[in-house]
Amino acid sequence: MPRADDRCLHDLVTEQAARTPEAVAVLADDGELRYADLVARANRLAHRLRDRAVDVDTPVGVVAERGVDLVVALLGALIAGGAYVPLDPDLPAERLRYQLDDADPPVVLAQRHLLDRIPGVGPARWCVIDDEPAQRVPDTPPEQRATPDSLAYIIYTSGSTGRPKGVCVPHRGIVNRIRWMQDTYRLRADDVVLQKTPYGFDVSVWEFFWPLAAGARLVLARPGGHRDPAYLAATVVERGVTTLHFVPTMLAQFLAEPDLPTLPTVRRVFCSGEALPVALAREATRRLPGDLHNLYGPTEASVDVSAHRVRPPLHTTSVPIGTPISNVSLHVLDDDLAPAPTGVVGELYIGGIGLARGYHRRPALTAETFVPDPTGGGRLYRTGDLARRLPDGEFDFVGRRDGQVKIRGNRVELGEIEQTLLEHEGVREAAVTVRYLDSGHPQLVAYVAPPGPGVDELRAGLARRLPDYMVPALFVTLDHLPVTPSGKTDRRALPAPPDDEPGPTGASADGEVDGGVPALLAALWSQVLERARVGPHDDFFALGGDSVLAMRVVAAARRSGLRLTTRQLFAYPTVAALAPQVQTVGTVPEPLDGPPFALCPVDPALLSDPPGGPARLVDAYPLTPMQEGMLFHTLLSPGEADYLQQHVYRLTRPVDVAALADAWREAVRRHPALRTTVRWDDVAEPVQLVHEGHPPDVRVLDGPVDLGRLLADERHAGLDLAAAPPVRLTLVRAAERVDLVLTFHHLLLDGWSLAVLLAEVLDGRREPVIPPRRHLRWLADADRSTGHWKRLLAGFTEPTALPRPPEGDPGGADPQVRSVPQVGLPGTRVARLPLTDRLRAALTARAAGIGATPYAVTLGAWALVLAGHADRDDVVVGVTVAGRPDDLPGADAVVGLLINTVPLRVRLDPETPFAETVRTVQAQQVASREYEHQSLTDITRASELPPGRPLFHSIVVFQNHPPLPAGLVPVDVVESTGYPLTLVVEPTPDLVLRLLVEGDAVSAAEGGRLLIDLRRVLEFVVAHPDATTGEVRAALRSA
């Protein structure tokens, strides 16, 4: 790269394009561009911007997802002479609106599908990136007007005054930064740089422009891909990435990826954004090829100002931030701005040509932060960081001297969160601190006074205005915040969050729980919710409860001599309200399960010749209605194995594989369902046969093993329900991990049971064995009347139609959702859509605010999406239920198939608030709970649909099972439900939406569109809490 002191940032790219016009410049999921094509598109866009009065220093907003359009937009804005302003569409609407109002760009470059994400900007300011004007625009650049002192970009960072501040960076500083990087690390034409940092953060600048200035190849991670270590590792391998960057937090997650390959192409890894722990640096240098470099620098100084190459072995207590880059100086000064001696801690100041011009429209803050150099001849930037100079000339970062912290690598000014809290009506005082868990993970804690506003209200208010990483995890309300003698908030005197305070379980800021039943309930909630204490008026669902945790509370209560139901818990979600509803019956005795063969529907003498011989048969009982339906479909299509499920888990903790195999064999010995076959061909009705000693099917393989091939081979081998055990376990042993591949027939095992088994095998958590016949006996005695369902479905005469592509739809897949075939199930495609951290937090807060679960909100949103595609206001979908009744002791420990599928009807009145629709959905689920054991065949007969018509074509599966053992991570699942459309909600920390499309009734493109529409509805309802159902539908139609 030529010396670039007199060049602008875009000049580096256009000059490189002149040297290598045919070389590939940009590679992304949505296409690729040669250098010549990239510059030609950017030039045409620059002419369009000039026609919109964009000139030197003009802010140009950019709203785009990571892809080719984003690179063209950034380069085009620079060529036009403007300063690009990143406006990340994933930010909360209020924060986007503030940045738009503050930067006030006359033009906003945007992708067409994101125009509705730009608050308060009309068509007069839009400029769609990939639109071509009617008149031809030149491919050549417009007249160059920008100079090295002109602005290149304005990036917003967290501000201590309560509002983000725009940092104005000129070309000279960032060009110096990129020139130094090339002089030091020497990218070549065969280098490939991975761009994954969101473009609203300054690291993205060098990720975009360094490779393009050096003639290398720029590979863009897919939107959201920066959060997915497995995807990133696969991209590095697939694209041959040589250079990439991590925030240390993300580097740790990347290295923890169980299937991390060797990554032979990687030559250099850069870390910045937060302090690099020594232990992490040691692990990275041991496991990653190439060199590891620790960089340091604030946005105000053109990204990075110092660098340190990490060389093992590391014997220091910290990783230095290194020495200054070219044309930049670092100074450790005391409070009088005098140089601190070597080894003495002081505040770090930065000088040189890398400094930003200042803060956009904030002259006072600029003057306070960019101060005159006491030695004369320039300015210094006051970082607020504490550092010391080491004897070898390198610098060591020590910490902060103010209220700025790093959360997941993002700079967070605690003052901004505090100011946002103070703008909430009813909050007079606010303080935010950071605490560190035992793992070292930082967690924000908010203190507010007085205690009037509710926590859910506060959390939801913050989620609407701040990025998800700035919303505190814990809230503490006080009458007054403690103050120092000078009247300032005394942060050291702030109390620990309630969960950390000593005291009897049940104490809470809102009072003490009485003894007896209330104390027992509080103890049970505390145990199930993993809270140190629960108060009398704490809402179960606001504390993180959901339907599955409610079932666990009910089961634990029964073991403790209390009789209650989940329906009561939903209706009375506080200890104070629930306690009067609970009956005390003493320790509940376990009912007798009856002798073996007591439930057998046929003469046991007729079962004298099962596989394995009569002496091996120990019990027999009938199939449940759900099992009968699965058997019917299995026999109808014997070669398709639709109900053969496969689950892959990865165990990252140390384990003795031989002992693990033995634990599985013991589980097979204990649980009848794992020794069961099904007989149907020569008996009056199908029957389950339990064998005494079917040999467990478990094998151990030594890696590396192609898991995709293994899954395909397992599926091809199939499972013979009449002869073989219903489950096979394969343990794949590899370096530092073990993969568990479970293949089983869904007729005999459900997901809840799988979680119970894994906890038993891996953690030794052995509950008393509850045989499936106890559930069957309960079913035989249960109410079979269908009056509830007849009333619920009255007037419903036509099943909800499946969505079809709109007329003229080309049938292409939505670029935001990738739909892929399942291994061994070519007729089934699956699409996954993880929700953003911000949306997950806002959805949880919104659900708590209306007294419902996030699942109920998701169900209401999904019904609305289906209604829009079917043009109906009355829809019925199927929902899977756990089938573990409250009045069956031990139901939560049964290993078998207990699930069922029942209808959910949602009527959509346009005048009704959507929140009320959600409450109705949840109330219907609670009311249906005592009838959810009834067979779908009987329920359908009770409806008014014509004979032979299904109640629904789509179902929703909420996989809220008991938690997996520590260190066990789900990797893959291959499954089929037999329905054309299945929405799977995975309530993991990432909250993933998964859509299974089976057969050809729904196209892959339409399936992807449904997922995107569901996300849009969720985004709208959390942003507009008072919206009516009609307003939500209108917003979806206009998207």
C-alpha positions, 0 to 999 in steps of 0.5 A, spaced: 500 500 500 502 506 498 504 512 503 497 514 504 498 521 508 495 525 503 489 520 501 482 519 503 479 513 506 475 511 499 482 513 495 485 507 498 480 503 495 479 506 488 486 506 487 487 498 489 481 497 484 485 500 479 491 495 480 486 489 481 480 490 477 478 483 476 480 480 483 474 479 487 473 484 493 467 482 497 464 475 498 457 475 502 451 470 502 447 475 498 453 475 492 460 477 490 463 483 487 469 484 483 474 490 485 471 494 479 464 492 480 464 495 487 467 501 485 463 502 479 456 501 484 459 506 489 461 511 484 454 511 481 451 511 488 456 517 490 453 521 484 446 520 486 448 523 493 451 529 490 444 530 486 441 530 493 446 535 496 451 531 499 458 534 500 464 535 504 462 533 512 455 532 510 452 526 514 449 520 510 445 515 514 446 508 513 441 503 514 443 496 512 444 489 514 451 486 513 452 484 505 454 487 499 449 493 499 452 495 506 459 495 503 457 499 497 453 504 501 459 506 506 464 507 500 459 511 496 457 515 501 465 517 502 466 518 495 460 523 495 464 527 500 460 525 506 461 522 513 457 515 513 453 515 520 451 507 521 444 506 523 443 499 525 436 497 524 437 492 530 437 498 535 431 500 539 427 505 535 427 510 540 435 510 540 435 510 532 430 516 532 435 520 537 441 518 533 437 520 527 435 527 530 442 528 533 446 527 526 440 530 522 442 527 515 439 530 509 439 523 506 439 516 509 441 510 505 437 504 506 435 497 503 428 497 501 426 492 506 428 496 512 425 502 510 420 501 515 425 501 521 427 508 520 423 512 525 421 519 523 424 519 516 419 520 510 421 518 503 424 525 501 430 523 505 430 516 503 435 513 498 434 506 496 441 503 496 440 498 490 435 502 486 437 504 479 435 511 477 431 512 470 437 516 467 444 512 467 449 515 472 456 515 470 460 509 473 466 514 474 467 518 480 464 525 481 469 531 482 473 529 489 472 534 494 473 531 501 480 532 504 484 528 509 481 533 514 474 532 512 470 527 516 469 520 514 464 517 519 460 519 525 459 513 530 455 513 536 457 511 543 454 510 550 454 517 553 455 519 560 449 524 560 444 520 558 444 520 551 449 517 546 454 521 543 457 522 536 464 521 535 466 525 528 472 521 525 476 525 519 479 521 514 487 523 516 486 519 522 483 512 520 487 512 514 493 513 518 490 507 522 490 502 516 496 504 513 500 502 520 496 496 520 498 494 513 505 496 514 505 492 520 501 485 518 502 485 511 496 483 508 497 479 501 492 478 495 491 471 498 489 474 504 481 473 506 479 478 512 472 476 515 468 482 517 463 480 523 463 486 527 456 490 527 458 497 523 455 501 528 462 499 532 469 502 530 472 496 529 468 494 523 471 500 519 478 497 519 475 490 518 471 493 511 477 498 509 483 494 510 482 488 506 479 493 500 485 497 501 490 492 500 487 488 495 485 482 499 478 479 499 473 481 504 468 476 507 462 478 510 458 474 515 451 473 515 446 478 519 447 476 526 452 471 524 457 474 529 453 471 535 454 464 532 461 461 534 459 454 530 457 458 524 463 463 524 468 457 525 464 454 519 465 460 515 473 460 516 474 454 514 469 454 508 472 461 505 479 460 507 479 466 512 486 468 514 484 474 518 479 475 524 477 479 530 474 478 536 472 481 543 475 477 548 468 475 551 466 472 544 473 469 543 472 465 549 465 463 546 469 461 540 474 457 543 468 453 547 465 451 541 465 444 542 466 442 534 472 447 533 476 445 527 483 446 526 482 452 522 489 451 518 488 458 514 488 463 520 494 467 520 492 472 525 487 474 530 486 480 533 483 482 540 480 489 542 474 492 545 475 489 553 481 487 557 484 480 554 485 475 560 491 472 561 488 465 561 484 466 555 490 469 551 494 462 553 488 458 551 488 462 544 495 461 543 495 454 544 489 452 540 489 457 534 494 457 529 497 464 527 499 470 531 494 473 537 495 481 537 492 485 543 489 492 540 487 498 544 484 504 543 477 508 543 473 510 538 475 517 539 482 515 536 480 512 530 479 505 533 486 503 535 492 506 538 497 501 541 498 493 539 501 488 543 503 481 540 502 475 545 508 471 545 507 464 549 509 462 555 505 468 558 508 469 565 505 476 567 498 477 571 495 481 565 496 482 557 499 489 556 496 493 551 503 494 547 506 500 544 503 506 540 502 505 533 505 510 527 504 517 528 500 516 535 503 518 542 501 515 549 501 519 555 500 516 563 499 523 567 497 524 574 492 529 576 496 535 575 497 533 567 504 531 569 508 525 567 507 519 571 513 515 573 514 508 570 510 503 573 506 508 577 498 508 575 495 514 572 490 516 567 492 515 559 492 520 554 492 519 547 496 524 542 497 524 535 494 525 528 489 519 530 484 523 534 477 525 532 475 532 531 470 531 537 463 530 538 457 532 534 454 538 536 457 537 543 462 543 544 462 543 551 464 535 552 469 536 546 473 541 550 472 537 556 475 531 553 480 533 548 484 538 552 491 542 550 497 538 550 501 541 556 507 540 552 504 544 547 503 543 539 496 539 539 491 536 543 490 530 547 484 525 548 483 524 555 481 516 555 478 515 563 482 509 563 488 508 568 494 505 565 502 505 567 508 504 563 512 498 563 519 498 564 520 495 556 516 501 554 509 497 553 503 500 556 499 496 561 491 497 562 489 497 569 481 499 569 477 505 569 476 511 573 469 513 572 462 510 570 464 507 564 464 499 563 465 494 558 459 489 557 460 483 552 465 488 549 461 494 548 462 500 551 457 502 556 456 509 560 453 507 566 450 514 567 446 513 560 442 508 563 441 512 570 439 518 566 434 514 562 431 511 568 431 518 571 426 520 565 421 515 567 415 518 571 416 516 578 423 515 579 427 521 583 434 517 584 437 512 580 444 509 580 447 503 576 453 499 578 456 492 575 457 486 579 461 480 577 459 473 578 463 467 580 465 466 573 467 473 572 461 475 567 459 482 568 452 484 570 449 490 571 445 492 577 440 498 577 438 502 583 432 506 583 428 510 588 422 511 590 420 504 590 414 506 586 415 503 579 414 496 577 421 492 575 417 490 569 415 497 567 422 499 568 425 494 564 420 494 558 422 502 558 429 501 558 428 495 553 425 500 548 430 505 548 437 502 550 441 496 546 439 489 550 446 489 553 445 496 557 438 493 560 440 491 567 439 484 569 437 486 576 433 492 579 433 494 586 428 499 589 430 503 595 426 509 599 432 513 598 439 512 595 445 513 600 449 519 599 456 521 601 457 527 606 458 532 600 451 529 597 453 525 592 451 518 591 455 513 595 456 507 591 459 503 596 454 504 600 449 501 595 446 494 598 447 488 595 442 485 590 437 481 594 439 474 592 446 476 595 443 478 602 443 473 608 437 472 611 431 466 611 428 464 605 422 468 603 424 475 605 423 480 600 423 487 599 416 487 599 415 484 606 416 477 610 412 471 608 408 468 613 410 461 616 406 454 614 404 454 607 406 460 605 413 459 607 413 452 604 411 455 597 416 460 598 421 455 599 419 451 593 419 457 588 426 459 591 428 452 589 425 451 582 426 458 580 433 458 583 432 465 587 435 466 594 428 468 596 421 469 594 417 475 597 409 474 598 407 479 593 413 477 588 409 474 581 412 467 579 412 469 572 416 476 573 421 472 577 422 467 570 417 462 571 413 459 566 408 453 564 414 448 565 416 451 572 409 451 574 409 444 573 415 442 577 412 447 583 406 443 583 410 436 583 414 438 588 408 441 592 405 434 592 411 431 595 411 436 600 403 434 602 400 440 598 395 439 593 394 445 588 394 445 580 398 449 575 391 452 573 391 455 580 398 458 580 396 461 573 390 464 576 394 466 583 401 467 581 404 470 588 405 466 594 400 471 598 394 469 593 396 462 592 396 460 599 389 460 601 387 456 595 392 450 597 389 444 601 394 441 606 393 433 605 399 431 609 405 427 605 401 424 599 402 417 598 404 414 591 398 410 588 399 403 587 400 401 579 397 395 579 400 388 578 404 387 571 399 385 565 393 388 569 392 393 564 393 388 558 388 389 553 389 382 550 390 375 553 397 374 556 397 367 554 396 370 546 403 373 547 407 367 548 412 368 543 414 375 543 421 376 540 426 374 546 421 368 548 416 368 554 420 368 560 423 375 557 416 379 558 415 382 564 409 387 563 404 389 557 399 394 556 395 398 551 397 404 547 395 411 548 391 415 543 397 419 541 401 412 540 396 409 536 396 415 531 403 414 531 403 407 529 398 408 524 402 413 520 408 409 521 405 402 518 402 407 513 408 409 510 413 404 513 419 406 509 419 413 511 421 413 518 417 419 520 417 418 527 424 416 528 427 422 532 435 423 532 438 428 537 445 430 537 448 433 544 456 435 545 459 434 552 464 439 553 466 437 560 471 431 562 467 424 562 469 417 563 466 414 556 466 407 559 462 409 565 457 413 561 456 407 557 455 403 563 450 409 566 446 408 560 445 401 560 443 402 568 438 407 565 435 402 560 435 397 566 431 401 570 426 404 565 421 400 562 420 404 556 427 403 554 425 395 554 419 396 550 417 393 543 410 394 540 406 388 537 400 389 532 400 384 527 396 378 530 392 381 536 386 384 537 389 391 538 396 394 539 400 392 545 406 395 548 411 389 551 416 390 556 422 385 556 426 384 562 433 384 559 433 387 552 440 388 551 442 396 550 444 398 544 450 403 545 456 403 542 463 408 542 466 410 536 473 414 536 473 421 532 473 424 528 466 422 525 462 425 520 456 427 524 452 428 518 454 421 515 453 418 522 445 421 522 444 418 515 446 411 517 442 411 523 436 413 520 437 408 514 438 402 519 431 404 522 428 401 528 424 395 528 418 397 533 416 389 533 423 387 535 428 392 537 429 396 543 426 403 541 433 407 542 440 407 540 446 411 543 452 412 540 458 416 543 463 419 539 469 420 543 474 426 540 479 431 543 476 434 549 469 432 548 464 427 547 458 427 542 452 423 544 447 421 538 441 418 540 436 415 535 429 413 538 422 412 536 418 418 538 412 413 539 415 410 546 419 417 548 418 424 548 423 430 549 421 431 556 423 424 558 429 425 554 431 430 559 430 426 565 434 420 562 440 425 560 440 428 567 440 421 570 445 418 566 450 424 566 449 427 573 446 421 577 440 425 578 435 418 579 428 420 581 424 414 583 422 410 577 415 411 575 412 406 570 408 408 564 402 404 566 401 409 572 400 414 566 395 409 563 391 407 569 390 415 570 388 415 563 383 410 563 380 413 569 380 420 566 374 424 564 373 422 557 367 427 555 368 432 550 364 438 552 370 443 553 372 442 546 365 442 543 364 449 546 371 451 544 370 450 537 363 452 536 362 455 530 369 453 527 367 449 520 373 450 516 380 449 518 385 455 517 388 454 510 396 454 509 399 460 506 401 460 499 405 465 496 402 471 493 400 472 486 407 473 482 411 471 487 418 468 484 418 463 489 425 465 492 428 464 499 427 470 504 435 472 504 434 473 512 432 465 513 436 459 510 431 453 509 435 447 509 433 439 508 433 435 514 438 429 514 435 423 511 428 427 511 429 430 504 421 432 504 422 436 510 426 443 510 427 446 517 429 454 517 432 457 524 431 464 526 434 466 533 431 473 536 436 478 537 438 480 545 434 486 545 428 483 542 428 477 547 429 482 553 423 486 550 419 480 549 420 477 556 418 484 559 412 485 555 409 478 557 411 480 564 407 487 563 401 484 561 401 478 566 402 472 561 408 468 559 413 469 552 410 463 550 403 466 550 405 472 546 408 468 541 402 464 540 398 470 539 403 473 534 403 466 530 396 466 530 395 473 527 401 471 522 397 465 520 390 469 520 394 474 515 396 469 510 389 466 510 385 472 510 381 470 516 380 472 523 378 466 526 384 461 526 385 454 530 392 451 530 395 445 534 399 445 540 403 440 543 402 439 551 407 435 556 401 431 558 403 430 565 397 432 569 397 435 576 394 430 579 398 424 577 404 423 582 410 423 579 408 425 572 414 429 571 419 423 572 415 418 568 420 416 562 415 414 556 411 418 551 406 422 555 405 428 550 399 430 546 396 435 541 390 439 542 387 445 538 388 452 540 383 457 537 384 464 537 379 470 535 382 476 532 377 482 533 381 488 530 378 493 536 381 488 542 388 490 544 393 485 542 395 484 550 388 482 551 388 477 545 394 474 549 391 474 555 385 470 552 390 465 549 393 464 556 387 463 559 384 458 554 390 454 555 389 454 563 382 452 562 384 446 557 389 443 561 384 438 565 382 436 558 388 436 554 389 428 555 383 427 550 385 424 544 385 429 538 380 424 534 375 425 539 376 432 539 375 433 532 369 429 532 366 434 537 367 439 532 363 442 527 368 440 521 365 436 516 367 428 517 374 427 514 377 434 515 383 436 520 382 441 525 389 444 523 394 444 518 400 447 523 402 446 530 406 449 535 411 445 539 414 449 545 420 445 547 420 447 555 423 441 558 427 440 564 434 443 564 440 439 561 446 437 565 451 442 565 456 442 560 451 438 555 450 442 549 444 441 543 448 440 537 442 438 532 435 435 531 432 431 526 425 430 527 418 430 523 411 431 526 407 429 520 404 436 519 405 441 513 407 446 518 410 446 525 413 452 529 418 450 534 420 455 540 426 453 543 426 457 550 434 457 550 438 463 552 438 465 544 430 464 544 430 460 537 424 460 532 425 454 528 420 452 522 419 445 519 416 445 513 414 438 510 412 436 503 410 441 498 404 444 501 408 450 503 414 453 499 421 454 502 420 461 501 413 462 504 416 458 510 421 463 511 417 469 510 412 466 515 418 466 520 420 473 518 413 476 519 413 472 526 419 476 528 416 483 525 409 482 529 413 481 536 418 487 534 411 491 533 407 489 539 413 490 544 414 497 541 407 498 541 404 495 548 397 499 547 396 497 540 390 493 538 390 487 534 387 491 528 393 495 528 398 490 529 395 486 523 395 493 519 403 494 521 404 487 518 400 488 511 404 494 510 411 491 512 
